Amino acid sequence: MSAATTYPPYIALEQALVDVLEIMRPKQLRLNNVEILGSDGHFCVGVFYADDVDIDLYARDGTSAEIQSRLAQCLRASKLRFSFLELPEIDFRFDSRENVDKNYHGSYHLFWR
């Protein structure tokens, strides 16, 4: 277990993502993967839809903004439960598995470099 995974905001962020994905389940998103990178109070959440067209579709219909908003709400609600004082700084990156496959040989590691 790395230091990032034991850092209370990281744990809270993981749980908040699980909660958000459950809330968003009725929308039947074409979601391929979600990843969290970072530590020490600054994180990047990568939301990977299935195809490149999904990125624009979900940006236009407000789904990506809703994911960001709901994540912030869930994270704020968990501050006491996870015993941290300040919310971590979170950036979002919305992309697609299609892009990762096409331009990064299917590797999320290469994508994040």
Residue frames relative to the residue before (quaternion, step in Angstrom):
aa qw qx qy qz dx dy dz
M 1.0000 0.0000 0.0000 0.0000 0.00 0.00 0.00
S 0.3245 -0.7683 0.5193 0.1865 3.60 -0.71 1.03
A 0.6802 -0.4728 0.3619 0.4275 3.55 -1.30 0.25
A 0.6264 0.5512 -0.3478 0.4277 3.59 1.00 -0.75
T 0.7062 0.4722 -0.2814 0.4462 3.58 0.93 -0.81
T 0.6910 0.4298 -0.2973 0.4995 3.60 1.21 -0.19
Y 0.4844 0.6507 -0.4265 0.4001 3.58 1.30 -0.10
P 0.5178 -0.6986 0.3750 0.3213 3.65 -0.49 1.11
P 0.6725 0.4685 -0.3489 0.4544 3.67 0.80 -0.71
Y 0.6006 0.5476 -0.3710 0.4491 3.62 1.08 -0.57
I 0.6564 0.5001 -0.3046 0.4757 3.55 0.90 -0.92
A 0.6521 0.5049 -0.3060 0.4756 3.57 0.98 -0.86
L 0.6416 0.5249 -0.3187 0.4597 3.58 1.02 -0.80
E 0.6226 0.5283 -0.3340 0.4708 3.58 0.99 -0.79
Q 0.6903 0.4716 -0.2826 0.4703 3.57 0.85 -0.97
A 0.6277 0.5314 -0.3368 0.4584 3.60 1.01 -0.78
L 0.6382 0.5176 -0.3293 0.4651 3.61 1.00 -0.76
V 0.6226 0.5247 -0.3357 0.4737 3.57 0.99 -0.80
D 0.6662 0.5054 -0.2969 0.4610 3.58 0.92 -0.93
V 0.6619 0.5043 -0.3078 0.4614 3.59 0.93 -0.89
L 0.6620 0.5000 -0.3184 0.4587 3.59 0.89 -0.85
E 0.6246 0.5170 -0.3368 0.4787 3.58 1.09 -0.65
I 0.6405 0.5161 -0.3167 0.4723 3.60 0.98 -0.84
M 0.7226 0.4467 -0.2367 0.4715 3.59 0.99 -0.87
R 0.4054 0.7555 -0.4500 0.2498 3.62 1.23 -0.21
P 0.6553 0.5223 -0.3473 0.4210 3.67 0.84 -0.78
K 0.6118 0.5560 -0.3521 0.4388 3.62 1.16 -0.44
Q 0.2463 -0.8031 0.5026 0.2046 3.59 1.28 -0.30
L 0.0252 0.8408 -0.5362 0.0703 3.53 0.79 1.11
R 0.3995 -0.6640 0.5736 0.2655 3.51 -1.19 0.62
L 0.1610 0.8128 -0.5217 0.2029 3.50 0.60 1.30
N 0.2326 -0.7985 0.5430 0.1161 3.54 -0.82 0.98
N 0.8025 -0.1179 0.1439 0.5669 3.57 0.89 -0.92
V 0.1064 -0.7423 0.6545 0.0966 3.53 -1.29 0.46
E 0.0347 -0.8044 0.5929 -0.0165 3.57 -0.86 0.97
I 0.2101 -0.7400 0.6257 0.1294 3.54 -1.24 0.62
L 0.0309 -0.7769 0.6288 -0.0016 3.54 -0.89 0.99
G 0.6576 0.5348 -0.3833 0.3669 3.53 -1.14 0.60
S 0.0613 -0.7636 0.6411 0.0459 3.49 -1.42 -0.01
D 0.7785 0.3791 -0.2472 0.4347 3.54 -1.35 -0.13
G 0.7680 -0.4184 0.2050 0.4394 3.54 0.88 0.91
H 0.7315 0.3103 -0.2425 0.5566 3.63 1.20 0.08
F 0.0127 0.8160 -0.5731 0.0738 3.54 -0.69 1.14
C 0.1837 -0.7166 0.6530 0.1622 3.50 -1.34 0.35
V 0.1844 -0.7562 0.6214 0.0897 3.53 -0.88 1.02
G 0.1555 -0.7793 0.6039 0.0626 3.53 -0.72 1.13
V 0.0934 -0.7711 0.6295 0.0198 3.53 -0.73 1.12
F 0.0865 -0.8214 0.5637 -0.0083 3.54 -0.51 1.23
Y 0.2260 -0.7597 0.6007 0.1047 3.52 -0.55 1.24
A 0.6900 -0.4997 0.3231 0.4120 3.58 -1.24 0.22
D 0.8308 0.0781 0.0182 0.5507 3.57 0.73 -1.09
D 0.6723 -0.5011 0.3640 0.4054 3.56 -1.27 0.40
V 0.6372 0.5425 -0.3413 0.4280 3.63 0.97 -0.78
D 0.5968 0.5823 -0.3592 0.4191 3.59 1.14 -0.57
I 0.5782 0.5931 -0.3794 0.4123 3.59 1.08 -0.67
D 0.7117 0.4349 -0.2526 0.4904 3.59 0.82 -1.01
L 0.6260 0.5523 -0.3371 0.4353 3.58 0.95 -0.85
Y 0.7377 0.4171 -0.2341 0.4764 3.58 0.78 -1.01
A 0.5835 0.5299 -0.3798 0.4842 3.60 1.20 -0.34
R 0.6881 0.4931 -0.2805 0.4524 3.59 0.90 -0.92
D 0.7527 0.3972 -0.2379 0.4680 3.60 0.87 -0.86
G 0.5844 -0.6372 0.3437 0.3665 3.59 1.28 0.13
T 0.4212 0.7285 -0.4565 0.2890 3.58 1.25 -0.01
S 0.6621 0.4979 -0.3188 0.4605 3.61 0.88 -0.88
A 0.6474 0.5003 -0.3157 0.4805 3.59 0.98 -0.81
E 0.6323 0.5292 -0.3307 0.4591 3.59 1.03 -0.75
I 0.6157 0.5335 -0.3455 0.4658 3.60 1.00 -0.76
Q 0.6610 0.5021 -0.3070 0.4654 3.59 0.90 -0.91
S 0.6832 0.5024 -0.2838 0.4476 3.57 0.85 -0.99
R 0.6834 0.4807 -0.2856 0.4694 3.58 0.88 -0.93
L 0.6184 0.5357 -0.3496 0.4565 3.57 1.05 -0.69
A 0.6469 0.5094 -0.3180 0.4700 3.58 0.94 -0.85
Q 0.6442 0.5184 -0.3205 0.4621 3.61 0.97 -0.83
C 0.6808 0.4839 -0.2901 0.4671 3.58 0.85 -0.95
L 0.6550 0.5129 -0.3141 0.4574 3.57 0.99 -0.79
R 0.6386 0.5116 -0.3253 0.4739 3.59 0.96 -0.82
A 0.6650 0.5161 -0.3007 0.4484 3.57 0.97 -0.84
S 0.7144 0.4635 -0.2545 0.4583 3.59 1.15 -0.52
K 0.3740 0.7643 -0.4741 0.2262 3.63 1.22 -0.09
L 0.7036 0.4529 -0.2785 0.4715 3.60 0.80 -0.92
R 0.6487 0.5429 -0.3198 0.4267 3.56 0.93 -0.91
F 0.7750 0.3240 -0.1701 0.5152 3.57 1.01 -0.80
S 0.4096 -0.7779 0.4182 0.2286 3.59 1.30 0.27
F 0.5021 0.5825 -0.5110 0.3840 3.55 0.56 1.12
L 0.4945 -0.7141 0.4303 0.2457 3.52 -1.06 0.80
E 0.8030 0.1851 -0.0830 0.5603 3.57 0.86 -0.91
L 0.4895 -0.6277 0.5130 0.3212 3.51 -1.14 0.66
P 0.4735 -0.6572 0.4890 0.3235 3.58 -0.98 0.70
E 0.5026 -0.5952 0.5186 0.3524 3.53 -1.25 0.40
I 0.0504 -0.8177 0.5731 -0.0205 3.57 -0.77 1.04
D 0.1298 -0.7375 0.6595 0.0654 3.52 -0.96 1.00
F 0.2471 -0.7565 0.5870 0.1485 3.54 -1.19 0.54
R 0.0623 -0.7541 0.6523 0.0448 3.49 -1.18 0.67
F 0.1183 -0.7863 0.6054 0.0341 3.54 -0.64 1.16
D 0.1283 0.7802 -0.5936 0.1499 3.54 -0.71 1.12
S 0.4208 -0.7099 0.5028 0.2571 3.58 -1.21 -0.31
R 0.5916 -0.5447 0.4610 0.3752 3.51 -1.28 0.43
E 0.5827 0.5829 -0.3658 0.4323 3.57 1.08 -0.72
N 0.6685 0.4895 -0.2972 0.4746 3.60 0.92 -0.88
V 0.6404 0.5188 -0.3253 0.4636 3.59 0.94 -0.86
D 0.6677 0.4960 -0.3010 0.4665 3.58 0.94 -0.86
K 0.7172 0.4818 -0.2463 0.4392 3.54 0.87 -1.04
N 0.8327 0.2672 -0.0981 0.4749 3.58 0.80 -0.98
Y 0.7716 0.2956 -0.1640 0.5389 3.60 1.23 -0.29
H 0.5158 -0.6820 0.3919 0.3395 3.57 1.19 0.61
G 0.6769 -0.5220 0.2848 0.4339 3.58 1.07 0.74
S 0.5911 0.6028 -0.3458 0.4094 3.58 1.28 0.12
Y 0.3465 -0.7218 0.5623 0.2068 3.57 -0.71 1.08
H 0.5666 0.5908 -0.3800 0.4306 3.59 1.11 -0.58
L 0.6778 0.4645 -0.2840 0.4942 3.60 0.89 -0.93
F 0.6025 0.5751 -0.3523 0.4267 3.59 1.01 -0.77
W 0.7426 0.4379 -0.2258 0.4536 3.57 0.85 -0.98
R 0.5353 0.6487 -0.4040 0.3596 3.62 1.20 -0.29
